[in-house]
Amino acid sequence: MDEPRLPPKAYIPVTHTQATNLVCSHCLRGSQDPLRLCSQCRRVGYCNEACQSKDWKEHKPLCQEFQKVNNYDKSQPCPSRRGLEHSLLLARYLRDEEIRWAIFTDASSDNPYGRFPIQLITYGKKCQVCFRTPFHEGNSSFAAFSEAHSATDCTEFRTVAAYEAVMIAYSLARPPGRALVIRTEESRTRYLQPSKLAGWADYHQLFPDFSWAAQMTALEFAAAHPDAAQAVKLLATESASMVMTLFRALEDVLPDLPTRSKLCIHIVAADSKELTSRGIMEELLHYLPQLKTLTLAYVGPAVYGTDPPNLACSDCQRTGRRRVAIRHAATYHEFARSPEYAANPPDLVAGFNTGMGEIDVAGWRNSLGVVLDSATPAVFTAYTAMEAKVDSAMLRGLGARFVKYPQKNTWSAPSTTIQERYRQPGAEHRSNNYRFIIQGRTSSDVLE
């Protein structure tokens, strides 16, 4: 399989633990105690001088940008409660965060962090009451306030720490950044309707051995964190979110799904997340007893690599079943003009957390035009309610007919991000948090 050989920082995103100086910014080794900080920007930590020296070439341009952000904090009055409500303090912090983002102008597109360095600012250390940072004048320590650290918060922080520790350990052990996937061992003999399942609490009906399999997988990473088994479950569930979202959408749009012998799904705007998680798509073969051939086309400008002709597990291959992956590095409207598209027309188009209403809107209009004109059913997901609203507004503007309007996705991924703007009521941020299905065009839409 042709995979790019990338440094770990290219495929392991910046984490909360790295931003709070508990993960080396070069070798990504974790620590229970704060690491030595870069003396210039004081944003990244290292195990030792050797790691710091090896990282300097990549860190130098970022270091200068971080210092600009730090100088902004230093120039601002040190945040103080002064009788202000927590909501007002939070609103002021979020305003300042946008200013920090604007100051951080990462013009180096070839740095190994890609677009993630800004998370070192977002996830950085701050007081959870007044939101002051270590860079505000005269602020060198933080006090603990019980009002800002409930038992629920403590549990959430510990969960995220465990998730990140195991995620990093797994990624380093499985280069180039293969996502953690736990699959069923064999195919079902009877079809189980996904609509009969209420969500992850019912996942055991499809996968009775999931908890046991997660515990066995966690044994390899027990040294990374005491809660490794819980972290493995979260990582595996995050990967399974995609296939379960597809499974439910297929039931919604294909009445003959239980008896299908062939399926072809096109995944648009695919990038490393979809590609490194593609092993979980084997589950569609295992969930659909009559399915013999599953074809998945991964389409997007960021698509890379090639695959063997049959990715199905050995048991499936022995019974003549096939899982085929097509990779096409192009936009979807360009792919639609290719021989591969003609030879593999889709039964379903899918796009995960696309942000179509905000990113490359013109390109998305062209690609969505292909989907709508073909009248192929398409399922899309969004991180937040607002993102789903913006995306659906764009689709309505194109005359899309909605089979399912934006709704909470039963199979959304677990929340593993602690970010102040997403901790407000109604601002929940999860992968595949909302889903909506369209098919063809219509002159008038009527809500279900």
CORCOR-V790794 format. One record per residue. N is the residue number from 0. SS is DSSP state (A for helix, B for strand, O for the rest). NEAR is the number of other ideal C-beta (glycine too) atoms within 12 Angstrom. Layout:
n->N ss->SS near->NEAR
n->N ss->SS near->NEAR
This chain:
n->0 ss->O near->18
n->1 ss->O near->13
n->2 ss->O near->21
n->3 ss->O near->19
n->4 ss->O near->13
n->5 ss->O near->20
n->6 ss->O near->26
n->7 ss->A near->32
n->8 ss->A near->35
n->9 ss->A near->26
n->10 ss->A near->33
n->11 ss->O near->42
n->12 ss->O near->34
n->13 ss->O near->36
n->14 ss->O near->38
n->15 ss->A near->34
n->16 ss->A near->42
n->17 ss->A near->42
n->18 ss->A near->36
n->19 ss->O near->33
n->20 ss->O near->31
n->21 ss->O near->32
n->22 ss->B near->41
n->23 ss->O near->35
n->24 ss->O near->45
n->25 ss->O near->32
n->26 ss->O near->25
n->27 ss->O near->41
n->28 ss->O near->27
n->29 ss->B near->34
n->30 ss->O near->26
n->31 ss->O near->16
n->32 ss->O near->12
n->33 ss->O near->21
n->34 ss->O near->31
n->35 ss->B near->21
n->36 ss->B near->28
n->37 ss->O near->31
n->38 ss->O near->16
n->39 ss->O near->20
n->40 ss->O near->32
n->41 ss->O near->28
n->42 ss->O near->42
n->43 ss->O near->43
n->44 ss->B near->36
n->45 ss->B near->31
n->46 ss->O near->26
n->47 ss->O near->17
n->48 ss->A near->16
n->49 ss->A near->15
n->50 ss->A near->25
n->51 ss->A near->28
n->52 ss->A near->16
n->53 ss->A near->20
n->54 ss->A near->30
n->55 ss->A near->22
n->56 ss->A near->17
n->57 ss->A near->28
n->58 ss->A near->35
n->59 ss->A near->20
n->60 ss->A near->24
n->61 ss->A near->38
n->62 ss->A near->31
n->63 ss->A near->23
n->64 ss->A near->31
n->65 ss->A near->37
n->66 ss->A near->25
n->67 ss->A near->27
n->68 ss->A near->37
n->69 ss->A near->30
n->70 ss->A near->22
n->71 ss->A near->25
n->72 ss->A near->34
n->73 ss->A near->20
n->74 ss->A near->17
n->75 ss->O near->26
n->76 ss->O near->16
n->77 ss->O near->21
n->78 ss->O near->30
n->79 ss->O near->19
n->80 ss->O near->20
n->81 ss->O near->13
n->82 ss->O near->9
n->83 ss->O near->17
n->84 ss->O near->13
n->85 ss->A near->23
n->86 ss->A near->15
n->87 ss->A near->18
n->88 ss->A near->27
n->89 ss->A near->29
n->90 ss->A near->19
n->91 ss->A near->25
n->92 ss->A near->34
n->93 ss->A near->24
n->94 ss->A near->19
n->95 ss->A near->32
n->96 ss->A near->29
n->97 ss->A near->20
n->98 ss->A near->20
n->99 ss->A near->34
n->100 ss->A near->24
n->101 ss->A near->17
n->102 ss->A near->24
n->103 ss->O near->35
n->104 ss->O near->18
n->105 ss->O near->28
n->106 ss->O near->13
n->107 ss->O near->21
n->108 ss->O near->12
n->109 ss->O near->13
n->110 ss->O near->25
n->111 ss->O near->28
n->112 ss->O near->37
n->113 ss->O near->25
n->114 ss->O near->22
n->115 ss->A near->25
n->116 ss->A near->39
n->117 ss->A near->30
n->118 ss->A near->33
n->119 ss->A near->41
n->120 ss->A near->37
n->121 ss->A near->34
n->122 ss->O near->34
n->123 ss->O near->40
n->124 ss->O near->31
n->125 ss->B near->33
n->126 ss->O near->29
n->127 ss->O near->29
n->128 ss->O near->25
n->129 ss->O near->30
n->130 ss->O near->37
n->131 ss->O near->31
n->132 ss->B near->36
n->133 ss->O near->28
n->134 ss->O near->30
n->135 ss->O near->28
n->136 ss->O near->18
n->137 ss->O near->16
n->138 ss->O near->23
n->139 ss->O near->14
n->140 ss->O near->11
n->141 ss->O near->20
n->142 ss->O near->16
n->143 ss->O near->13
n->144 ss->O near->17
n->145 ss->A near->12
n->146 ss->A near->14
n->147 ss->A near->24
n->148 ss->O near->19
n->149 ss->O near->14
n->150 ss->A near->10
n->151 ss->A near->13
n->152 ss->A near->19
n->153 ss->A near->17
n->154 ss->A near->16
n->155 ss->A near->25
n->156 ss->A near->27
n->157 ss->A near->23
n->158 ss->A near->29
n->159 ss->A near->32
n->160 ss->A near->34
n->161 ss->A near->35
n->162 ss->A near->41
n->163 ss->A near->39
n->164 ss->A near->41
n->165 ss->A near->43
n->166 ss->A near->42
n->167 ss->A near->40
n->168 ss->A near->33
n->169 ss->A near->37
n->170 ss->A near->32
n->171 ss->A near->27
n->172 ss->A near->21
n->173 ss->O near->25
n->174 ss->O near->20
n->175 ss->O near->25
n->176 ss->O near->32
n->177 ss->O near->27
n->178 ss->O near->33
n->179 ss->O near->36
n->180 ss->O near->31
n->181 ss->O near->35
n->182 ss->O near->35
n->183 ss->O near->31
n->184 ss->O near->20
n->185 ss->O near->22
n->186 ss->O near->31
n->187 ss->O near->24
n->188 ss->O near->11
n->189 ss->O near->13
n->190 ss->O near->25
n->191 ss->O near->27
n->192 ss->O near->21
n->193 ss->A near->32
n->194 ss->A near->19
n->195 ss->A near->15
n->196 ss->O near->22
n->197 ss->O near->14
n->198 ss->O near->25
n->199 ss->A near->27
n->200 ss->A near->13
n->201 ss->A near->20
n->202 ss->A near->32
n->203 ss->A near->20
n->204 ss->A near->21
n->205 ss->A near->33
n->206 ss->O near->32
n->207 ss->O near->16
n->208 ss->O near->19
n->209 ss->A near->29
n->210 ss->A near->21
n->211 ss->A near->19
n->212 ss->A near->25
n->213 ss->A near->33
n->214 ss->A near->22
n->215 ss->A near->20
n->216 ss->A near->30
n->217 ss->A near->33
n->218 ss->A near->16
n->219 ss->A near->21
n->220 ss->A near->33
n->221 ss->O near->21
n->222 ss->O near->16
n->223 ss->O near->35
n->224 ss->O near->31
n->225 ss->O near->18
n->226 ss->O near->26
n->227 ss->A near->33
n->228 ss->A near->29
n->229 ss->A near->31
n->230 ss->A near->37
n->231 ss->A near->38
n->232 ss->A near->35
n->233 ss->A near->38
n->234 ss->A near->43
n->235 ss->A near->42
n->236 ss->A near->38
n->237 ss->A near->39
n->238 ss->A near->39
n->239 ss->A near->43
n->240 ss->A near->41
n->241 ss->A near->44
n->242 ss->A near->46
n->243 ss->A near->40
n->244 ss->A near->49
n->245 ss->A near->48
n->246 ss->A near->46
n->247 ss->A near->38
n->248 ss->A near->42
n->249 ss->A near->39
n->250 ss->A near->33
n->251 ss->A near->29
n->252 ss->A near->31
n->253 ss->O near->31
n->254 ss->O near->12
n->255 ss->O near->17
n->256 ss->A near->31
n->257 ss->A near->22
n->258 ss->A near->15
n->259 ss->O near->27
n->260 ss->O near->20
n->261 ss->B near->26
n->262 ss->B near->39
n->263 ss->B near->33
n->264 ss->B near->46
n->265 ss->B near->42
n->266 ss->B near->43
n->267 ss->O near->46
n->268 ss->O near->41
n->269 ss->O near->40
n->270 ss->O near->31
n->271 ss->A near->28
n->272 ss->A near->32
n->273 ss->A near->42
n->274 ss->A near->40
n->275 ss->A near->36
n->276 ss->O near->39
n->277 ss->A near->40
n->278 ss->A near->32
n->279 ss->A near->41
n->280 ss->A near->45
n->281 ss->A near->37
n->282 ss->A near->43
n->283 ss->A near->51
n->284 ss->A near->41
n->285 ss->A near->33
n->286 ss->A near->40
n->287 ss->O near->39
n->288 ss->O near->23
n->289 ss->O near->24
n->290 ss->O near->38
n->291 ss->O near->25
n->292 ss->B near->29
n->293 ss->B near->41
n->294 ss->B near->34
n->295 ss->B near->44
n->296 ss->B near->40
n->297 ss->B near->43
n->298 ss->B near->39
n->299 ss->O near->34
n->300 ss->O near->23
n->301 ss->O near->25
n->302 ss->O near->35
n->303 ss->O near->27
n->304 ss->O near->28
n->305 ss->O near->19
n->306 ss->O near->27
n->307 ss->O near->16
n->308 ss->O near->15
n->309 ss->O near->22
n->310 ss->O near->31
n->311 ss->O near->33
n->312 ss->O near->26
n->313 ss->A near->14
n->314 ss->A near->17
n->315 ss->A near->30
n->316 ss->A near->20
n->317 ss->A near->13
n->318 ss->O near->19
n->319 ss->O near->14
n->320 ss->O near->30
n->321 ss->B near->28
n->322 ss->B near->38
n->323 ss->B near->31
n->324 ss->B near->36
n->325 ss->B near->34
n->326 ss->B near->32
n->327 ss->B near->36
n->328 ss->O near->24
n->329 ss->O near->28
n->330 ss->O near->30
n->331 ss->A near->42
n->332 ss->A near->29
n->333 ss->A near->21
n->334 ss->A near->36
n->335 ss->O near->31
n->336 ss->O near->16
n->337 ss->O near->22
n->338 ss->A near->12
n->339 ss->A near->25
n->340 ss->A near->29
n->341 ss->A near->14
n->342 ss->A near->15
n->343 ss->O near->28
n->344 ss->O near->24
n->345 ss->O near->38
n->346 ss->O near->34
n->347 ss->B near->40
n->348 ss->B near->42
n->349 ss->B near->46
n->350 ss->B near->43
n->351 ss->O near->45
n->352 ss->O near->37
n->353 ss->O near->44
n->354 ss->O near->25
n->355 ss->O near->38
n->356 ss->O near->30
n->357 ss->O near->20
n->358 ss->O near->20
n->359 ss->O near->23
n->360 ss->A near->21
n->361 ss->A near->15
n->362 ss->A near->23
n->363 ss->A near->32
n->364 ss->A near->23
n->365 ss->A near->24
n->366 ss->A near->37
n->367 ss->A near->40
n->368 ss->A near->24
n->369 ss->A near->31
n->370 ss->A near->43
n->371 ss->A near->32
n->372 ss->A near->19
n->373 ss->A near->26
n->374 ss->O near->21
n->375 ss->O near->34
n->376 ss->O near->34
n->377 ss->B near->47
n->378 ss->B near->46
n->379 ss->B near->49
n->380 ss->B near->46
n->381 ss->B near->39
n->382 ss->O near->34
n->383 ss->O near->33
n->384 ss->A near->27
n->385 ss->A near->24
n->386 ss->A near->33
n->387 ss->A near->37
n->388 ss->A near->22
n->389 ss->A near->27
n->390 ss->A near->41
n->391 ss->A near->33
n->392 ss->A near->23
n->393 ss->A near->33
n->394 ss->A near->41
n->395 ss->A near->26
n->396 ss->A near->20
n->397 ss->O near->30
n->398 ss->O near->21
n->399 ss->B near->36
n->400 ss->B near->29
n->401 ss->B near->34
n->402 ss->B near->31
n->403 ss->B near->33
n->404 ss->B near->25
n->405 ss->B near->33
n->406 ss->B near->30
n->407 ss->B near->22
n->408 ss->O near->38
n->409 ss->O near->31
n->410 ss->O near->42
n->411 ss->O near->35
n->412 ss->O near->38
n->413 ss->O near->31
n->414 ss->O near->26
n->415 ss->O near->35
n->416 ss->O near->34
n->417 ss->O near->32
n->418 ss->O near->30
n->419 ss->A near->30
n->420 ss->A near->26
n->421 ss->A near->26
n->422 ss->O near->25
n->423 ss->O near->19
n->424 ss->O near->10
n->425 ss->O near->13
n->426 ss->O near->21
n->427 ss->O near->27
n->428 ss->O near->29
n->429 ss->O near->35
n->430 ss->O near->37
n->431 ss->O near->44
n->432 ss->O near->35
n->433 ss->B near->36
n->434 ss->B near->44
n->435 ss->B near->44
n->436 ss->B near->38
n->437 ss->B near->40
n->438 ss->B near->31
n->439 ss->B near->26
n->440 ss->B near->23
n->441 ss->O near->18
n->442 ss->O near->10
n->443 ss->O near->11
n->444 ss->O near->24
n->445 ss->O near->10
n->446 ss->O near->13
n->447 ss->O near->13
